[in-house]
Amino acid sequence: MIGLCAGFSLLFATIIVPGQALADKQLVGPLRFDFGPGSIAEGYTQVTAKDAYTPERGYGFTDLSKVKEEDRGGNDAIRSDFVRVQGSSFVVNLPPADYTLSLIAGDTAGSTDITVKAESIVKVEPTAKTAGQFVEATFELALIDGQLELYFSGNDPKINALVITPKETRAQSEHPSVYLAGDSTVQTYKSSMKPQAGWGQMIAPFFTDETTFVNRSIGGRSTKTFLVQGRLDDILRTIRPGDYLLIQFGHNDAAINNQERYVSPADYKVYLKTYIQGATQRGATPVLITPVSRRDYDAASASYRISFPEYVQAMKETASETGVALVDLSRLSVAYYNTVGPEGTLPLFLHLEPGVYPAFPDGVKDDTHFQEYGAEQIARLVAQGVRELNIPLSSYVRTNNSP
């Protein structure tokens, strides 16, 4: 970690975590920042509109041209002054870990309108306050890259104080929990959506009862949107040493016509490495899973095509570059489809007649998403792939590979 100046009071201690270490160093005391040019609250580090980030300082604003300050006077050292940050970031060098952040934003004599993103995740929704009212927000964050970035925006964002407190390191459980990060082909569906299912909701029976599955997958997400919407953050703030994170994306990353979701194969690798880094920092084991193939039959070759081949290759390269275990579900699913043939794959996917299921009154022909039977067969393939990895989780796969 980059060193900080002597005036910036940080407390660190060496830690040991079961499995892989959370970090070489851990912040053991809260950091307190008092923003504005007025009097400084006791125990706080003052931050003014002149404090640009430098590696030597270890904290500061990234663009001083968008930062102003004001002191209203008064006895309250926190609330009597502030900095106004209009579309810029405040960054702090911190060890990768989980933190609680508490923010005070407001003005005794004027209105405040503020939105706060932490690591590109909206943590304080757009909030407006009148003169004398203050936003007091507390939120948690799993920091991965070693530098906290808070981005402030809104019509009149005014910052009074920030306190950053490290959370306690979580202990390892006797048996692992397996977290799933993925898209609609993995997610768990409500019963009202029958017979649609994702393989993540069908996988638990293929493992022994000691294993707990936590399926955080959700439709329409790419590696990028899953991250910026805070879904990876939610996992990392819960996952424990000894747990696992199974990662399958690609369907929505490849959606070049949807720029919110789209991620180039090169950026896909960058995002995947963020997931990997976040899990390993917390003592968990990431497992990459290449995107399950669609029902894409090539009559000329009488075989099924591999879906999203650029992303399959990019994930394999990521596994090779990081040493992370990989289940090639793309290969396994295509091989399975070729075994059962064009007609045999129809019961796997959402090919439904009208009037049979309330969720699909007009019927549907969907070559991407699965019926329960299909999701179960894909889950079987994933379990088979995990067993063949010869990692500790492999011992939890039922030997007969059936639920």
Salt bridges, closest charged atoms under 4 A:
ASP51 OD1 - ARG57 NH2 3.75
GLU70 OE2 - ARG72 NH1 2.67
ASP76 OD2 - ARG79 NH1 3.65
ASP98 OD2 - ARG170 NH1 2.80
ASP98 OD1 - ARG282 NE 2.88
ASP107 OD2 - ARG72 NH2 2.64
ASP107 OD2 - LYS158 NZ 2.69
GLU136 OE2 - ARG79 NH2 2.68
GLU140 OE2 - LYS167 NZ 2.92
GLU140 OE1 - ARG237 NH1 3.20
ASP156 OD1 - ARG84 NE 2.69
ASP156 OD2 - LYS158 NZ 3.43
GLU174 OE2 - HIS175 NE2 3.68
ASP183 OD2 - HIS251 ND1 3.47
ASP209 OD1 - ARG398 NH2 2.99
ASP233 OD2 - LYS123 NZ 2.84
ASP233 OD2 - ARG237 NE 2.80
ASP234 OD1 - ARG237 NH2 2.62
ASP296 OD1 - ARG305 NH1 2.77
ASP298 OD1 - ARG305 NH2 3.21
GLU317 OE1 - LYS269 NZ 3.00
GLU321 OE2 - LYS269 NZ 2.90
GLU321 OE1 - LYS273 NZ 2.75
ASP328 OD2 - LYS316 NZ 3.05
ASP328 OD2 - ARG331 NE 3.84
ASP366 OD2 - HIS369 ND1 2.73
ASP367 OD1 - ARG295 NH1 3.41
ASP367 OD1 - HIS351 NE2 2.58
GLU372 OE2 - LYS194 NZ 2.65
